[in-house]
Amino acid sequence: MTELPMPARRPANPNFSCGPTTKRPGWSWAALKDAAIGRSHRSEIAKKKLKQAIDLTREVLEVPADYRIAIVPASDTGAVEMAMWSMLGPRGVDVLAWESFSEHWAVDVEEQLDLPDFRIMRGAFGVLPDLAKVDFTRDVIFPWNGTTSGVKVPDGDWIPADREGLTICDATSAAFAQPMPFDKLDVVTFSWQKVMGGEAAHGMIILSPRAVERLLTYPAPRPLPKIFRMTDHGKLMEPLFAGEVINTVSMIAVEDYLDALKWAKSVGGLRTMIARADANAKILYDWAERTPWLGVLPVDRATWSSTSVCFVFADPDVTALDGKAQAALARAIVSELDQLGVAYDISAYRDAPPGIRIWSGSMVEASDLAILTEWLDWAFAKHKAGLAAAAA
């Protein structure tokens, strides 16, 4: 493969990180001018903004009116942990793990929660576990979209409406970008820094009436840290679901999240956000299909993510190399594009096979992704040629 000429065009926005992700088109520091900086999160202005964040989340994400929404500490991780430590125990538990973060939930169930009855259903990177084997008389924990593997569940058809257990869904890289049937989901968690391009440290937890019933009828048989508690003396902590947060939040981050929600609403809401992500991912997958040097990490096309798109090498000369050599080639490509200011943070996740991972969520512009593919072709040709020269 000969070297290609350096592309003439550059992405207008080189931020393709899978988290924190890029901010909305047209974002500037002016978006934060109304932030309640220096104010207590218990002040009236701050409480109003926090309640607005919950209300706009419900509106834009199309959350049913009888579901509860709260802002919680520690990002999506905190929200998932809150649900598991508060709710698991009265039934057996099935955990679906097919990438790095769902593996963390599996470790909690296996090693931390002292549960008497659990099953861990694992899939290798790029492959879903067998969804047909999930037992919905049990509680089920799973990610909707595996951020580090680029593998999502195809839909919610595998979840029965008459399930007996709860479904606890880590939706951090799916919420606002992939359709999720709330009638099939009892706990939904996400963080502001994924699809909405917000800042880290804040998570969201959404509870169905069934999940609330679990909280009220099942006192967790384990000590719960303050940041995990959603009930007080057997009653739901109602202020939590009206914007009164458990611990101090960044009002700058709140303002940024509000800005993203208002933008999403202005462009057409959830339908437009999903359509943007789908169109963005199509650019990348169409490019991969006509590009012989790389392949898509997920095996089944129905599970290809529309937000965290993961590629591996497919060039025979490269796949013949060992993993360390492939990883070195990926690092060279990523480093080159980073130094040129063309693309930032597009390495495959550290636990994943060597390759490239590109965020294609709703805030990314399609034109930037199209230009990025030209640079990836150029960088691969350059560094493969260098690999061949070194081997000679």
C-alpha positions in Angstrom: 0.0 0.0 0.0 1.6 3.3 -1.1 1.4 6.5 0.9 -1.5 8.8 0.1 -1.4 12.6 -0.3 -2.3 14.4 2.9 -5.9 15.5 2.8 -6.6 19.1 2.1 -9.6 19.4 4.4 -9.7 19.2 8.2 -12.6 18.5 10.5 -14.0 21.8 11.9 -14.2 20.1 15.3 -11.5 17.4 16.0 -13.2 16.2 19.2 -14.2 12.6 18.6 -13.8 11.3 22.2 -16.2 8.7 23.5 -16.5 10.5 26.8 -16.5 13.2 27.7 -17.8 13.8 24.2 -17.9 16.9 22.1 -20.3 19.7 22.9 -23.2 20.7 20.7 -22.6 22.5 17.4 -22.0 26.2 17.9 -21.2 25.8 21.6 -19.2 28.6 23.2 -18.4 29.8 26.7 -21.3 32.2 26.4 -23.6 29.2 27.0 -22.5 29.3 30.6 -23.2 33.0 31.2 -26.3 32.4 33.3 -24.7 29.7 35.5 -25.4 30.1 39.2 -21.7 30.4 40.0 -20.8 31.0 43.7 -24.4 30.1 44.8 -25.4 27.3 47.1 -27.0 24.4 45.4 -29.7 24.9 48.0 -30.5 28.4 46.9 -33.7 29.1 45.1 -32.0 29.9 41.8 -30.0 26.7 42.0 -32.9 24.5 42.9 -34.9 26.0 40.1 -32.2 25.1 37.6 -31.8 21.6 39.0 -35.6 21.0 38.7 -35.5 22.4 35.2 -32.7 19.9 34.3 -35.0 17.1 35.5 -38.1 18.5 33.7 -36.2 19.0 30.4 -34.7 15.5 30.7 -38.2 14.1 30.9 -39.4 16.2 28.0 -36.5 15.6 25.6 -35.9 11.9 26.5 -39.7 11.3 26.4 -39.7 9.7 29.9 -43.1 8.5 31.0 -44.9 10.8 33.5 -45.0 8.2 36.2 -41.3 7.5 36.2 -39.1 9.3 38.7 -35.9 11.2 37.7 -33.0 12.3 39.9 -29.6 13.8 39.6 -27.1 11.7 41.5 -23.4 11.7 42.4 -20.5 10.0 40.6 -21.7 10.0 37.0 -23.3 7.0 35.4 -21.1 4.7 37.6 -22.7 6.2 40.7 -26.2 5.8 39.3 -25.7 2.1 38.5 -24.1 1.4 41.8 -27.0 3.2 43.6 -29.5 1.0 41.9 -27.6 -2.3 42.5 -26.8 -1.7 46.2 -30.3 -0.4 46.9 -32.4 -2.9 45.0 -30.7 -6.2 44.5 -31.4 -9.2 46.8 -35.0 -10.4 46.8 -34.6 -12.2 43.5 -31.8 -14.0 41.6 -29.8 -11.7 39.3 -28.6 -12.1 35.7 -25.8 -9.7 34.7 -25.0 -9.3 31.0 -21.4 -8.3 30.4 -19.9 -7.8 27.0 -17.5 -4.8 27.5 -15.5 -3.1 30.2 -18.1 -1.2 32.2 -20.7 -4.0 32.3 -17.9 -6.2 33.5 -17.6 -3.8 36.5 -21.2 -4.5 37.4 -20.5 -8.2 37.1 -17.6 -7.9 39.6 -19.9 -6.0 42.0 -22.4 -8.8 41.9 -19.8 -11.6 42.1 -17.6 -10.1 44.8 -19.1 -7.2 46.6 -22.9 -7.6 47.2 -22.9 -11.0 48.8 -25.9 -12.2 46.7 -26.9 -15.9 47.1 -28.2 -16.3 43.5 -26.6 -14.8 40.5 -25.5 -15.6 36.9 -22.9 -13.7 34.9 -23.6 -14.0 31.1 -20.5 -12.8 29.3 -19.8 -12.0 25.7 -16.4 -11.4 24.2 -15.6 -8.0 22.8 -17.8 -7.6 19.7 -20.4 -10.2 20.7 -23.6 -10.1 22.8 -24.3 -12.8 25.3 -27.3 -15.0 24.2 -30.2 -12.8 25.1 -32.6 -15.8 24.7 -31.1 -17.3 27.9 -31.9 -14.3 30.1 -34.4 -15.2 32.8 -36.8 -12.4 33.5 -38.2 -13.9 36.7 -34.9 -12.6 38.0 -33.5 -9.0 38.1 -31.4 -8.3 35.0 -28.5 -5.8 34.7 -27.2 -4.8 31.3 -25.8 -1.9 29.2 -28.0 -0.7 26.3 -24.9 0.3 24.4 -21.4 -1.1 25.2 -19.3 2.0 24.9 -16.0 0.3 24.8 -17.0 -2.5 22.4 -19.4 -0.7 20.0 -22.0 -3.4 20.6 -25.6 -2.4 21.5 -28.7 -4.5 22.1 -30.7 -4.5 18.8 -34.0 -3.4 20.4 -36.1 -4.2 23.4 -38.1 -7.1 21.9 -36.1 -9.6 24.0 -37.5 -8.1 27.2 -41.0 -9.3 28.1 -43.6 -6.8 29.2 -44.8 -9.2 31.9 -41.4 -9.7 33.5 -41.3 -10.4 37.2 -37.8 -9.0 38.0 -36.5 -5.5 37.4 -34.4 -4.5 34.4 -31.5 -2.2 35.4 -30.1 -0.6 32.2 -26.9 1.3 32.0 -27.8 3.6 29.1 -25.0 6.1 29.4 -23.9 6.0 25.7 -27.4 5.3 24.4 -29.7 7.9 26.1 -30.7 10.7 23.7 -29.2 8.8 20.7 -30.8 5.4 20.5 -34.4 4.5 20.9 -35.1 2.8 24.3 -38.5 1.4 25.3 -39.1 2.7 28.8 -42.0 0.3 29.3 -39.3 -2.5 29.2 -36.9 -0.7 31.5 -37.2 -0.2 35.3 -34.0 1.6 36.1 -32.2 3.7 33.4 -28.9 5.4 34.2 -26.7 7.8 32.2 -24.3 10.6 32.6 -24.2 14.1 31.1 -20.8 13.7 29.5 -21.9 11.2 26.9 -24.5 12.0 24.2 -25.2 15.4 25.7 -21.5 16.5 25.7 -21.7 17.7 29.2 -19.1 17.7 32.0 -18.2 14.7 34.2 -19.3 13.8 37.8 -23.0 14.0 37.5 -25.3 11.0 36.8 -29.0 10.5 36.2 -31.2 7.7 37.5 -34.7 7.1 36.1 -37.0 4.8 38.1 -40.2 3.0 36.9 -43.1 2.6 39.3 -41.9 -1.1 39.7 -38.5 0.1 40.7 -40.0 2.6 43.3 -42.1 -0.3 44.6 -38.9 -2.3 45.1 -37.3 0.5 47.1 -40.4 0.9 49.3 -41.0 -2.8 50.0 -37.4 -4.2 50.2 -35.1 -2.7 52.8 -31.6 -3.4 51.4 -29.9 -6.0 53.6 -26.6 -4.1 53.6 -25.2 -0.8 54.8 -25.9 2.0 52.3 -23.6 5.0 52.0 -25.4 8.4 52.1 -24.9 8.8 48.3 -26.8 5.6 47.6 -29.9 6.3 49.7 -33.2 7.0 47.9 -35.5 6.2 50.9 -35.7 7.4 54.5 -37.4 5.3 57.1 -39.3 3.4 54.4 -40.4 6.4 52.5 -39.2 7.7 49.1 -37.0 10.8 49.4 -39.3 12.9 47.3 -37.1 16.0 47.2 -34.4 14.0 45.5 -36.7 13.6 42.5 -37.5 17.3 42.5 -33.9 18.5 42.1 -32.7 18.5 45.7 -29.4 16.7 45.2 -27.6 14.4 47.6 -24.4 16.2 47.5 -23.0 19.5 46.1 -23.2 19.7 42.3 -21.3 22.0 39.9 -23.7 24.7 38.8 -21.5 25.3 35.8 -22.0 21.7 34.8 -25.7 22.0 35.4 -25.8 25.1 33.2 -24.0 23.2 30.5 -26.4 20.3 30.6 -29.3 22.7 30.4 -27.8 24.3 27.3 -27.5 20.8 25.7 -31.1 19.9 26.5 -32.3 23.2 25.1 -30.3 22.7 22.0 -31.7 19.2 21.6 -35.2 20.5 22.0 -34.6 23.3 19.5 -33.5 20.9 16.7 -36.5 18.6 17.0 -36.0 16.6 20.2 -35.4 12.9 20.6 -36.3 12.0 17.1 -33.8 14.4 15.6 -31.1 13.3 18.1 -31.5 9.7 17.1 -31.6 10.5 13.4 -28.3 12.5 13.7 -26.5 9.7 15.5 -27.8 7.1 13.0 -26.7 9.3 10.0 -23.3 9.9 11.6 -22.7 6.2 12.2 -23.8 5.3 8.7 -21.0 7.5 7.3 -18.4 5.5 9.3 -19.9 2.1 8.6 -20.3 2.8 4.9 -16.6 3.9 4.8 -15.6 0.7 6.5 -17.4 -1.4 4.0 -15.4 0.1 1.1 -12.1 0.2 3.1 -10.2 -3.0 3.0 -7.7 -2.2 5.8 -10.2 -2.1 8.7 -13.2 -4.0 9.9 -16.1 -3.5 12.4 -15.5 -4.9 15.8 -19.1 -6.0 16.5 -19.9 -9.3 14.7 -23.6 -8.9 14.2 -24.7 -5.9 12.1 -27.9 -5.6 14.2 -25.7 -4.8 17.2 -23.6 -2.1 15.6 -23.5 1.0 17.8 -24.7 4.3 16.5 -22.6 6.3 19.0 -19.4 4.5 19.9 -18.2 3.0 16.6 -15.3 0.5 17.1 -13.0 -0.6 14.3 -10.3 -3.2 14.2 -7.6 -3.9 11.6 -8.5 -6.1 8.7 -5.5 -5.7 6.4 -3.9 -9.2 6.1 -0.4 -7.8 6.6 -1.5 -6.2 9.8 -3.6 -9.0 11.2 -0.6 -11.3 10.7 1.2 -9.3 13.3 0.9 -10.0 17.1 -1.3 -7.9 19.3 1.5 -5.7 20.5 2.5 -4.7 17.0 -1.1 -4.0 16.0 -1.5 -1.9 19.1 1.7 0.0 18.2 0.3 0.7 14.7 -3.0 2.0 16.2 -1.1 4.2 18.6 1.0 5.7 15.7 -2.2 6.5 13.7 -3.9 8.0 16.7 -0.9 10.0 17.8 -0.3 11.4 14.3 -3.9 12.7 14.0 -3.8 14.1 17.5 -0.5 16.0 16.8 -2.0 17.4 13.6 -5.1 18.6 15.4 -7.3 16.4 13.2 -8.8 14.0 15.7 -8.5 13.7 19.4 -9.0 10.7 21.6 -9.8 8.0 19.1 -7.9 5.1 20.6 -9.7 1.9 21.2 -10.5 1.4 24.8 -7.5 -0.1 26.8 -9.2 -3.5 27.3 -10.5 -3.8 23.7 -8.7 -5.3 20.7 -6.3 -2.9 19.0 -8.0 -0.4 16.7 -9.9 2.9 16.5 -13.0 4.1 18.4 -14.9 7.1 17.2 -17.8 8.9 18.8 -20.6 9.5 16.3 -23.3 10.7 18.7 -25.8 13.4 18.1 -23.6 16.4 18.8 -21.0 15.4 16.1 -21.3 17.0 12.6 -21.6 14.5 9.7 -19.2 16.6 7.6 -16.5 16.2 10.2 -16.8 12.5 10.2 -16.6 12.3 6.4 -13.4 14.3 6.5 -12.0 12.2 9.3 -12.2 9.1 7.2 -9.9 10.7 4.6 -7.3 11.3 7.3 -7.6 7.8 8.7 -6.9 6.4 5.2 -3.9 8.7 4.9 -2.5 7.9 8.4 -2.9 4.1 7.9 -1.1 4.2 4.5 1.7 6.3 6.0 2.3 4.1 9.0 1.8 0.8 7.3 4.5 1.9 4.8 6.7 2.8 7.8 6.1 -0.6 9.3 7.1 -2.4 6.1 10.3 -0.2 5.8 11.2 -1.1 9.4 10.7 -4.8 8.8 12.9 -4.7 5.7 
